[in-house]
Amino acid sequence: MDIDSLMDDELLPVLFTEASDELDDEEWCKAVGRAYHSVYDKLDDRDFVVNPPQMEKFAKVFRFFKKVAKNLGGKMRPIDISPKERCCGITMRIPAFDIWGDDIREFCDAASELSALGFYPVNDRCIDVSTNVPDVFIHKDELK
């Protein structure tokens, strides 16, 4: 199959047919990425609005991690918001992830709202803790 001969709007459906078996894994992943970016690039942030229930969850997550960062001598990283990505996440940089007592229950409650949680070492002997809350923004057409 010649992926490059397909129009971007034809690409994604073709990738889930038997014809895609001709592609090796790397070619298939590149084609999926190209199809994804073709769709994503056509989206406009202005077409998305806040999804109140999910924004409440994001606010709860933000408040908890802000408190943890402050208590551990860390700091919150700047938040980049792109509504067309639909999700929102935060990252805090702390010297160590150390919670105890009632904060454990609060952490579990906040973590239950996440679609992703990552711990990443950084060069200054700290760690970045990154989170993601899904569907904080929804397309205007999804409003009921």
N, C-alpha and C positions, 0 to 999 in steps of 0.2 A: 504494500500500500504506500502511496506517495502522499504523506501527510501535508507537505507543502503545497500540494495542488488543491487542497480543500479550502473553502472559505471558512473563516473563523466561526461563523454561526453554524456551519455544518460539522465542525470538527468534534465537538463534545459528543453528540449522539453516535458518531461513527466509532468512537473510542470504546464503546460498550457493545460492540457487535463482534461476531466471529472474525471479521476482517482484521480487527485489531490484533489478532493472534500473530500476525506477521511481524509485529513490532517487538523488539527486545524491551526489557524493563526500562532502560534508560530512555529510549525513544518514546515509550508510552508516557513516562512521567513528564518528559519535556512537552509532549503534545497536550497533556492535561493542564500543565501550567500555562501553556499558550492559550488554551481555550478559556481557562479561568480568568486570565488577565484580559482577554478580549471582552468578556462579559463585565468584569469589574471596572474596566476603564470607561465603559459606557454609562456607569452609574453616576449619579450626582448627589452629593451630600444633602442638597436642598430638598430632595425627594424623600428624606427620612425624618422621622419625628421621634421624640422620646416615648418609650414604652414605660409608663409609670410604675407598674409592678416590678419590672426588672431594674429600673433606676433606683427604686427603694432598696433593692438587694445590693446594688452597686454602692449606694451610700452607706449601707451597713458594713460592707466589706471595707470601704475606704476608712470609715471611722475607727474600725478595729485596728487595721494595719497602721494608721496614723498614730494611734495610742501606743502600739507596740514599738514603732520606730522611735517615738519620743522617750519611752521608758528605757529603751536599750541604747540610747545615745546615737541613734541613726537618723536618717532623713528620708523623706518621701522624694521620689524622682518626679520630674515634670510629667504631666499627663498629656499625651497627644490624643485628641479626639477626632475621629473620622466617622461620622454617622453611617456612611455606606458600608463600613466594616461591620456594623451592627453591634459589635461587642465593645465593652470598655474594660480596661485593665489598669492596674496600678503596679508600681515597683517601688520597693523601699530598699535602701542600702543600710545594712546593720552590721555590727561587728560579729554577732552570733545570734542565732535564733534560739531564744531561751524564754519560754513561757511557763508559768506555774499557777497553781491554785485555780481560782475561778476563770482566769484567762484561758485555761485549757478548754473549758466548756464553750467559752465565747469564740475561741479559735475554731473549734469543730462546727459551731453554728455558722460562722462566716464561711468556712471552707465548704460547707454543704451548698452554698450558693454559686460556687465557682465551676467553670468548665475546664479550667487549667490552673495549676499551681506549680511553680518551678523555683528551685533554689540553685543559684549560680555563683560560684566563687569569682571574685574580682581581684585584681592585682594589689589593691591597697589593704589586704588582709581582712576584707569584709565580704559579705555575701549580698547578692541581690535576691530578693524574694519577689517574684512576679506573679500576678494573678490575672484572671480573665473572667468576666461575667458576661454570659451570652445574651443576645437580643435586647440590649439596653436601648437600641434604636430599631425601629421597624419602618418598612416602607409605608408611605401614606395610604396606599391601596389596601394595606392589611388592617387598617383601623375599622373597628366595628361600630 
